[in-house]
């Protein structure tokens, strides 16, 4: 599923619009979705306020009432910002970052992208108040400073019941003042996901390619928790992190037992991970002993633990209880052989990027079979 497309260009200013049905009628921030029988049975058009009726390309035929789009007429661009029916909505706040992680799936750019905050401040009021969860990501969202706080306030105002999950490297929260600002927004359900890749400073700093990052990250985690903000620790599993994973789990359980969740995550082969594939790739089936030891250590420490981005067939069965369906629906795939698997509905499947490299042990599971 694509979240962007190009159409014929037209005159007009960029706009953020909510898709509406013919029954509700278009307004200044609404795009009216219509059937287009002249083209085909499933063809649709969007009638824009003070603008043309634009034929939707096939890849955007999934648009429904309540979705939010951004149109850029002079470029003929359509970007889908929010899908009302999806549980995997997220907002890319900036592509700038103060780390340079060796496996980053969204490589940082030194770009003047402050307009993104403006776009999201227009989009948030158009989102459905019943939205269960919304991700805020980058780049590094905290680099936005006051604009980041403004975005959190907008979410609190317009989406008061929505759980907010911010992905951050945590380094800027070593400034207690920023952690206090986040806490003072008083969002009803906010968690900040922060990566920690090693129990040793040199190991973590190498993965994020930033000297001193380990100490900054730990201070950031402690400042956030000191201010009452929920924190999730995230560990991406690859050659540079897997050998010391049990030791990292022990470090967390002994020194950071106050965090709210620990996520152990499979590698997405995008961005820098694709370029560094040979240096990073390890078949998940080959690190089950380390993964099992890490989970056992964290569970003994009474920490909440989840395993993300792994199909069940490559996991030790003792770990199935911790596996989550975590891959966003628009980049989640299954292999043809998965059709026969009796655990298909419970399995998180694969990233679309797994066509580049995937476990040699992916195979259908049949209920009742030993393993």
Secondary structure, DSSP 8 states (H G I E B T S, - for coil): --SEEE----SS--EEEEEE-TTT---TTEEEEEE-TTT-TT-EEEEETTS-EEE--GGGTT--TT-EEEEEGGGTEEEEEE-TT-S--EEE--S--S---TT-SS-------THHHHHHHHHHTTS-TT--EEEEESS-GGGGTHHHHHHHHHHHHH-TT-EEEEEE-SGGGGSHHHHHHHHHH--SSEEEEEE---SSHHHHHHHHT-TTHHHHHHHHHHHHHHTT-EEEEEEE-SHHHHTTHHHHHHHHHHH-TT-SEEEEE----STHHHHTHHHH---GGGGHHHHHHHHHHHHHTT--EEEES--GGGS-GGGGGGB---S-GGGEE--GGGGG-TTTTT---EEGGGGSS--TT-----TT---
